[in-house]
Amino acid sequence: MSSPRKPRSIKRWLKYNYTKLMRAPGGPSMVALGFSIGIFVEMFTLPTYGLAFFLIFPLIYWFRASFAGALVGFVFGKLIFIPIAFVNSMVGGLVLPNHMRVHIPFLPHWLNHALLVNLKLIVGGVIDGFVLGAIFYFPVRIMIKYVADKRKEKRKLRRSAIEAKPLAE
């Protein structure tokens, strides 16, 4: 009888996923593109009651981006969503016409008003999400490229130290 496996530590799991992300096929540009897609989708997920999350899958497939990068971007977007939600609402209010009203006859007035607020959040979220995704693409790509180059340099130094060691003896 085999003994139950000890669950892996969270630190080890995070390090493993970080390594997978850094070594993702397609390089830093695919990971950064996935990150941008994740932020873009997160900016209008709340008013759609989470259904916008399913938009990540076709976008990742269409742009051939990194799914892991998209999930990291999605989580990062959740962390910054509350302050950005006010900006989303303001941008949505600026884009939508002032005379626009949502009126569904069989719904109470407060629900019609809530639908209008959600519409502003969705429209503003799409615009702000696109802008944030474009802004974050380049810094994320540069950072991942820097880490990968640093890792290659470290491996090269280690390899040259191993090769030089037998010569010294």
Secondary structure by P-SEA (a helix, b strand, c coil): cccccccccaaaaaaaaaaaaaaccccaaaaaaaaaaaaaaaacccccccccccaaaaaaaaacccaaaaaaaaaaaaaacccaaaaaaaaaaaaccccbbbbcccccaaaaaaaaaaaaaaaaaaaaaaaaaaaaaaaaaaaaaaaaaaaaaaaaaaaaaaaaccccc
